[in-house]
């Protein structure tokens, strides 16, 4: 403030301003949370936060018209359950972390995370399943990028083709290398959650939008070290929700 506007302001004055802003920010954040809960498709991700010297977690929940941030003292699924308050979106978009499972009627797994897992498996020495799986996921991403110019019938054919390719990959013997074996078994379990986005245009194929929404908070955490008090974390989450939604 001094450098940009020639205004002298104390840390105490800033704290008082934030304290006065708490009530209107929380009211705005509550309306934003309702908008997210009403979305047919919700994406979610989380990152660590520091509150009072302890590790907490900042969750982001992203709907079609709003983005809500929640800072809680746990990474458990109970945070999402409490936020949804009985709502159940048609599609939940997230990575494969256990706390992100079971919140929507169906799920779309983030393909960017699957590409990373395939890369790790290839680096671990797998020469069978992982390279073929990575190529298939890259093909799916390419189709997702072209959805706007493709007809529904064409997208349906592409999805059928991708599922056949996945069937062939998963019909092979279980890989020997640990990273590839974990990915192989996970895909056998979660195979229905890979290609929902192909024929449903409102579903993204990654949750990168959530990661982008969290990036300012990651930078904030690294610069400031976090929050000394819980009320500061609460006000920050509300302000982040208002800014991101705007």
DAQUIGI-V585219 format. One record per run of one state. SS is the DSSP state (a for helix, b for strand, c for the rest). FROM is the first residue (numbers start at 0). TO is the last residue. If there is no record, write none. Layout:
ss = [SS,SS]
from = [FROM,FROM]
to = [TO,TO]
This chain:
ss = [c,a,c,a,c,b,c,b,c,b,c,a,c,b,c,a,c,b,c,a,c,a,c,a,c,a,c,a,c,a,c,a,c,b,c,a,c]
from = [0,1,5,10,37,40,51,53,62,66,72,77,84,90,94,97,100,105,109,110,123,128,145,146,149,151,170,177,193,195,199,207,224,226,227,229,245]
to = [0,4,9,36,39,50,52,61,65,71,76,83,89,93,96,99,104,108,109,122,127,144,145,148,150,169,176,192,194,198,206,223,225,226,228,244,245]
